[in-house]
Amino acid sequence: MSDHDLSSGNSDVAQNLRDIQDNINAACKAADRDPTSVTLVCVSKNHAADHVRTALVEGRRVFGENRVQEAAGKWPGLRDEFPDVELHLIGPLQTNKVKDAARLFDVIETVDRPKLARALAKHRDTTGECPDLFIQINTGEEPQKAGIAPNDADEFIAMCRDELNLPITGLMCIPPVDEEPAPHFLLLGKIADRHGIAIRSMGMSSDYEAAIRFGATHIRVGTAIFGSRGY
Ligand SMILES: *Cc1c(COP(=O)(O)O)cnc(C)c1O
């Protein structure tokens, strides 16, 4: 864990964003990386539109939501105000929601099984529309967690690309909460390298600086921006 205070319900979004950008810049400098090579995905799940708007007013344009229904209620209105938003789905997607998801999201980060890949391809074939797609890798092989097992990743990526012709542009992972994240970030990078996949979505409020060290191009940060979600 880093020393960021995750428990405060700090709602000073503007200050939080400045602090995070400073941390991103420092982590990039230490890793000899260009800060523009890291995209901050502001995770706005469980936060009301008015609270999310403060980040938009600060100039943030890339956001993550984990539920299709919640995004459908919140984002069409915000998109009217801020048309250049890029919205990412970062939670599990049921095949019966593919149509809604394809309309709402610019990126689906959670392609995690053949059935979903086929449903996305079918939707693309009938409508011509398909968001950019990341494959979720279950780097910790946790039974309760979604994602493709590392050993199945090569076959699944090949199926998505060669058989279904899907636009696989990235990989994402959520390391186990109780483990050092670095080996998981390394593993994701290795799989991405093997397949020439440039985008690596990894790192959250507690570990985004480590993720940057290990090559994250997208970090998904919620609590450190918007405060606690108060489940
Ligand atoms: C909620 C969530 C995040 C953000 O987590 P924080 O710890 O609040 O930064 C990142 N990625 C995924 C997949 C999530 O569901």
The ligand as an ORCA input file, in Angstrom:
! r2SCAN-3c Opt
* xyz 0 1
  C     -13.590      0.310     -8.608
  C     -12.528     -0.093     -9.563
  C     -11.338      0.640     -9.677
  C     -11.013      1.842     -8.822
  O     -10.645      1.420     -7.550
  P     -10.122      2.485     -6.443
  O      -9.457      1.635     -5.451
  O     -11.343      3.181     -5.913
  O      -9.200      3.412     -7.133
  C     -10.421      0.235    -10.636
  N     -10.647     -0.826    -11.434
  C     -11.776     -1.560    -11.343
  C     -11.957     -2.724    -12.251
  C     -12.749     -1.225    -10.403
  O     -13.858     -1.980    -10.340
*
